[in-house]
Amino acid sequence: MAGLLLAATGGVTLTSPEAAAATCTAGTTSDFNGDGVQDTVIADPGAAVNGAKRAGLVRVILGGGKGVSEISQAISGMDATPETGDGFGTSYAAYDADGDGCSDLVVGAPYEDVVKDGKNLVDAGAIYIIHGTPTGVGAGSRIEGYSQAGFDPTSATEAYDWFGYALKAGTTASGAPYLVIGVPGEGVTVSGTTYPHAGCIEYAQGSTKLALSQDSPGVSGVPEEEDRFGYSLAGTNRYFAVGSPGEAIGDEAFAGGVAVFSHTLANGMPTPLLGLDQDSTGIPGVAESGDRFGTSISMTGYRPSDQTYNSDVLLAIGMPGEDVGTLADAGGVAVVRVQPSGAYSLVTAMDGSTADLEGDAVAGDFMGQRVAIANTDTSVVTTSATVRLAVGEPGKDTATVKDAGAVHIFRPLDSAIGAADKELTRGSGLPGTATARDYTGIGLIAGSTNLYVGVPYSKEPATSKGVAYVLPWSDIDGTTSTGTTVHVPGSGGLPDAGSTFGVIG
């Protein structure tokens, strides 16, 4: 109950690379020691720390076999205490916040209690920026901890805001680092009326730092109770998107929506481009209660044939509560292309009943609970050969196992979406053995080279603390046979401890 005591002022300024002295020599994406080799982050927000259940932790596996770092609120330099239910590691993101060439790790603890003026604000939330160094990240790193008001003094820290529930970070096309923080529990006040859990985001780019909600100028929609704006986030160097799966469309509660922004700053804020829901022109289906359109979103760059750079973006949107005919919560996915003007067009859409797809639509599949889209080669004109989409179906049953889960792979630019799709389950495309209530597909990240699949709720005895798989896209395509890398507690230098190891995405 002591909570986290964080400064109410101070905030953070994100520094462009030229403004800081380089101490890492060969940095790449998610490279915390700056040696030019990508590192892997795997969270376990359900882990016990110093006896505090579900306090949470994060493990960083340094590339090239250089060791494993374990980061929690108990490490030296962390001005916090692990407490029951903090959920440290519920979200995370990597980017070079200070421009020194080493990636920095941002970790969300959305259920952190924060003490303010002697009052304990339950589940107000907190984030931590753990700076990378040439020797790694974790104990010994410079660590900054922020409540919402500490990050943005114009905002307020309040109970049940869930500050840090979602995170997205990176570098804009102009080279400026950016950070987006989801605060889906935020109450938004309009004309004297407060709408609980309407949600907001905190956005930082350089010295610009502000809160955005559906009440901000140009942002689509209006604040309503339980919109949960900021529940999901996605972004590239030119755009970012915010999911609000609780958005009501007309009388349809929890139908869901997505807002898309450009990182280009205008009037002191990122530029709103458009809002999407299932009643938007060209988006398939109709907005219905419980669809939860935008529960998961993912973005990747798109280069048209008439451009020399990735001017556009592909946005994948999951709607796991979508009913397919009479099949409740079978789920579905849509992919749209967004242009700099805010114009958009549907690229593809699918559910389990789409022609020629592997498997069938089944009630409770929750297709789209997680989506992850990647352009495997952004240096060339984008074609079907370069774009891959992974879709989680955590409620999918195998022939003998209920809720084993699956990951469905698509080439979203194919003219026939079912022509080359693949459905991966544990024991068929993924290592291990499918077990009831594994919920495979609940954790997904797509990189340009690899697909990362987390199974934090694995019930298989060999991986009962959770497991994460790294699959090369070329292996999934069948052009190589490199093999899947398996990360599991008790192997490869990872401590044999944890509870929900494998939370990713």
N, C-alpha and C positions, 0 to 999 in steps of 0.2 A: 504493500500500500504506500510505500515511500515514494514510488513513482520516479520520474526522471525530472530533475531540476535543470532546466535549460534557460539560457539567457533570453530575455524578451526582446532584445535589440542586438544589432550586430550584423546579422544576415551573412550573405556570401556574394562575392563578386567572381564571376567566371572570367578567366584570363586567357586572351588569345595567345597562341604559341610564341609570337615574337616578343611578348611582354615578360617572359620568364626565362631564367638561365636554364639551359638544357643540362640535365644530369643523367639522362638515359640516352643511349646512342642509336638505338635501332628499333624504336617503338613501332608497334603495329596495333591493330584492333584488339582490345582486351589483352593487353600485354603489360602486366603490372610491374615487371622488373626491367622492361625496356630492352630485352635482348633480341627482339625481332621474331620471337616464337610466341604464337598465340597461347594464352592460358585459359583454363576452363573453370568456371564458377558453378558450383552446385550447392543449393541451399537445403537446409533442414529446419524449417521454422517450427516443427513440432518437437525438436530435440530438447531434452532436459539439460540445463546448465547449472552446475553447482547446486543440484537438487531442486531447482525451480523448473517444474514441468512446463513444456511448450514455451520456454523462454526463447529458444531458437538460436541457430548458428549458421554460418556459411563456411564452406571449404573452398579454397582456391588451389587448383592443381596446376603448378607451374609447368609450362611446356618444356620439352627436352629432358624430362626426368629430374628436374631441379628441386623437387620437394613439394610438400603440401602445407598450406597455411590454414589454420582454423581460426575463424574470427567470430567472436561473440561479444556480448556486453561485459564479459569478464576479463578481456585482455587488457594488458597495460596500455595506458594512453586513452582508454575509453572512459569518459566521465559519466558512467551509468552503471546500473546494477541489474543483473539478470533477475527477472521476476516472472512468476507464473503467468503464462498466457501472453507475453509480450509479442510473440510472433516475429522476432528478428529474423529477417530473411524471407518474409512473405513476398517481397519484391526486391529486385536489385537491378542495377545498370552499371555499365562501365564506359568511361570516357576520360579524356585528358583535361581535367578541370583547370589545372594550373599551368599547362603548356610546357611541362618539363620533359616530355617525351615518354614518361611512364603513365600508363592508364591508371585512373583512380576509380575506386569501387564505391558506389552509393548503395546503401542497404536501407530498406524500409522496415520499420517496426510499428505497424499501424495500430496495434493494440497496446502500445506503451501508455501507461498512466503518467501524466505530467502534473507536477505540483506547481500551482500558481497562487501567489498571495495566501499561502497556507492551505489551499484547497486542492484536493486530489481530483484531477480531471480524468475520469476513466476513459480509456481507449481514445485519447486525444491523438496519439500517434507521434512518431519521431522519425527522422532520417539521420544517417551517419555517412559522412564522406571520409573514406579511409584512403589516404594517399599512397600511391605506389612509390617504390624506391628501387634503386639498382639491385638491392638484395631481396626484393619481394614486397609483400603487402601483409599487414596484420600487426602483430606486436612490434612496437618500435616505429610504426608509421605515425605521421601526423594525422590526427583524427578530429573531425569537426562534427558535433552533434547539434541538431536543430529541432526545436518544436516549430509549429507553423508560424507563430509570431516571431520566433528567433530567426527564421529564414526570411520572412517578409514582415517587417514591423508594421505595415499597414493592415495586416490581417490579425485575427484573434485566434488564440489557442483555446479550443473548447472540447468538452467531453463528447466522445463518440463521433468525432470528425473523421477518424481513420486516415489522418495525414500520413502519406507514404504508402498507401495501399497499392498503388501502381507507380512505376517509374519508367521514364524513357530519357536517354541522354545520348549525346553525340556531338558532331561538329557541323555547323552550317556550311553552305557552299562558299561562303566568304571566309571560312576558317575560324569562326567564333564558336566556342563550346556552348552548348545549351543543355538545360535540364528541365524536364517537365515532371511534376509531382501530382499524382492523383489524390484528391481529398473527397471521396464520394459521400462521406457522411456530413459534409458541411451544410449547415442551414443557411439559406439565402433569403435575405430580407428585401422585399419589393413593396414600396408604398406603405410601409409600416407593417406588412404581413410577412412573417418568417415561414419559409417552407422547409421543414426538416428533411435532411438527407437529399436535398436537391443536388448538392455536389458542386465542386469547383476544381480547378487546377491551380497550382502555382507554377509560373513560368519564369525562367532566368536565362538571359543571353547577355554576356558581358555585364555591364552595370545595370541593365534593364531587369527589373524584377517586379512581378505583379501577379495578382490573382485574377483569374478569368472564370466567369460562369456564364450561364445562358442569359444572364441579365446584362452582360457586357455588350458594348456597341457592335453590331454586325454579327454576333454569334447566333446561330440558328436555334430556334426553340425558345421556350420561356421556362423559368424555374417553376417546378412543381414538386410536391412532396414525393420522395422516393425515386426521383429521376436517376440518382446516382451518377451524375456527370463526373467523369474522372475515374470510373471503375476500371476502364481499360485504356491503354495508350499504345500508340505506334508512331514511328517517325523515320525520316530519312534526312539527308542534308538540306532538303528544300521544303519539306512538308512535315506536318505531324497531324495526328488524328486523335480524337477523344471519344470514347464510347460511353453511352448512357443507357444501359440495358433496361433501366426502370422507366424510361421515358414513356409517357402516355401519349398515344396518337388518337385524338378524338376521345372516345369513351373506352378505348382499349388500353388497360393498364399493363405496364411492363411489356409493351410492344417493342420498345427500344429504338435508339437512334445513334447516329455518328456525326460528329462535326469535324470538318477538315480545315486546317489552317496552313498558311505559308509562314516560314520563319522570317520573311521580310517584314521589318518593323515599320509601322505607319501609325502616327499619332501615339507613339510610345507603347504600342502593343503589336503582337504578331497579327498578320492579316487574316481575318476569317474568309474562307473561300466558299464553303457550301455546307449544307446539312443534308443527311440522307436518312431515310427510313423506308419501310416497305410500301409506303404510299407515294414515294418519289417516282417521277417519271422514269420508266425503263427498269426499275428494280422489280424483280419477280415476286409474286405473291401479294398478299394484302396484310396490312398491319393488324395483328390480332393480340388479344391479351395473352401474356405469357410467352410470346415468341422470343423475347430478350435479344433482339437484333443488336449487335455490338457488344455482346458479352466478351468476345475476344476479337481483336483486330490486329492486323499485321501489314506492313508496308515494305515495298522494295522499289528501287529506281527503274524507270522505263525510258529507253532512248528511242524516239521515233526515227524513221529512215531519213527524215529531212533535217535532223539535228546532229550535232557533234558531241552532245553530252546528254545525260539523263535529265531531260527537262520535265518529264512527266513522272507519274508514280502509279504503281498498281497497289490497290488497297483491297485486302481480303477481309471479309466480315463474316463472323460466325453468328448463327441464330439457333442455338441448341434447343430452344423451346418450340421451334416450328413443328406444327402438326402436318403430317403427310397423309392426306385423306383422313381416315379415322384413327391413324396411328399417332397417338399423343407423344410429343417430345421426341419424335424421330430425328428432327434437326435438319439443318441445311446450311449452305454457304453461298455467298455471292462475291465476285471479284469485279471491281470497277477500275477504270483508268481515269485518272484526274489530271487535267492540264493546268498550266500556270494561271489561266484566266478563271479557273474554277469550273470550267465545263467538264462534264464527266460522261462516260459511256459504260454500259455494262459489257464486260469481257466474257464472263460465263457465270452460270449459277448451277448448283446441283444439290440434289438430296438423294437418299438411298433408292428412290424409284427412277432416277434418271437412266435413260437407255444405256445398256451395255456395261454399267458399273458392276464391279465385283461386289457381291453381297446384295442384300435387299434392305429396304427400309423396314425398321422394326421399332415399335413403341419403346421409348426409353433409351434409344441409342445415344441421344444428345450429340449428334453430329454437329461439329462446329463449336463445341465447348472450348476448344483451342484451335487456332489457325496459325500457320507460319508460312510465309511466302518469301522466296529468295530468287534474285537474279544471279545466276552463277557466273556471269561475265558481263560486267557493266561497261567494259571498254569497247563493246561492239554494239551494233544496232540490235535491239531486243527482238528475239524471235521465240517461237515455241521451244526451240532447242536449248534456250538459256534460262527459262523460268520454271520453277518447281513450287508446288503447293502441298503442304502437309496439313491434314485435317484430323483432329482428334475425335474419336468416337468412344468415349470412356464407358458408355453403357452397353457396348456391343457384346453380344454373347457369341462364344464359339459353339461348335456342335455339342459340346459336353459341359461347358463352363459358363455360368451366368456372370455377366458384368466383368468379363475378362478385359474388355477394352481392345481397341484397335487404332492404328494410324493409317489413314487413307492418303495415298500419294497421287497427285494429279499433275499433268502438264496443262496449266490453265489456258494457254493460248492455242491449244489444239482445237481444230474446228469441231471435232467430236470428242467431248470430254471423257467419254468412256473408252476411247481407243487404246490408251496405254496406262490406265489407272492400275494401282496395286493396293491391296489391303494387307497391312503388316500386323501380325499378332505375335505374341511371345510363343516361340516354337515354330513359327512360320514367317520368316523374314526378320524376326527379332530373336536374340538369344533367350534362353530360359524356357520355362514351362508356364503356360497360362493357368492361372488360379482364380477362383471365384473372387470377385470384388477387387481385382488388381487395378481396375480403372486405367489401363494403359491408354495413353492419349491425353491424359490430364496435364502433362507437361511437355511442351514443344518449343524449340527455338530453331530457326532456319538461318544458317550462315551461307556464304557463297560457296563453300567447299563441303560443309558437313551439315547433317540434320542431327539435332540433339533431342533425344527422347527420354524423359524422366518417368519413372514408375515409383513414386514415393509411397504408394499404398500397397506395394507388392506383398502378397501372402505366401509366395513360394519360400520354403524354408531357407534356401541358400541365399535369398535376398530379402529377408524379412524386415530389415531396417531400411529398405529402399534401394533402388539401383538406377543408374543413368547409362544410356547407350549413346555412342557417337558413331553415326553411319555416314560414310562418304556418299554424296549424291551419285557419284559415278558407279559405286557398288549397287545402289538402288536401281540405277538405269541398266545395270548388267554389263557395263563396259570395262569395269575393273573388278578385282576380287581382293581388295586390300584387307577387308575384314572389319568387323565392328569392334570398337573399343568399349570395354565394360568397366565402369567405375562402381565399386561396391564397398561399403565399409568393411574393413578388415583385410583389404587387398590393395596392392599398389601404393603403400604408404599411407593409406587412409585409416584413421582410427576405427577400431571395431566397435563403434557406438553410434547411436542415433535412433531416430523414430520415423522421420519422413524424408530421408535422404533422396534427392532426385526432384525437388521442386524447382522447375525451370520454366521460363516463359512468363 
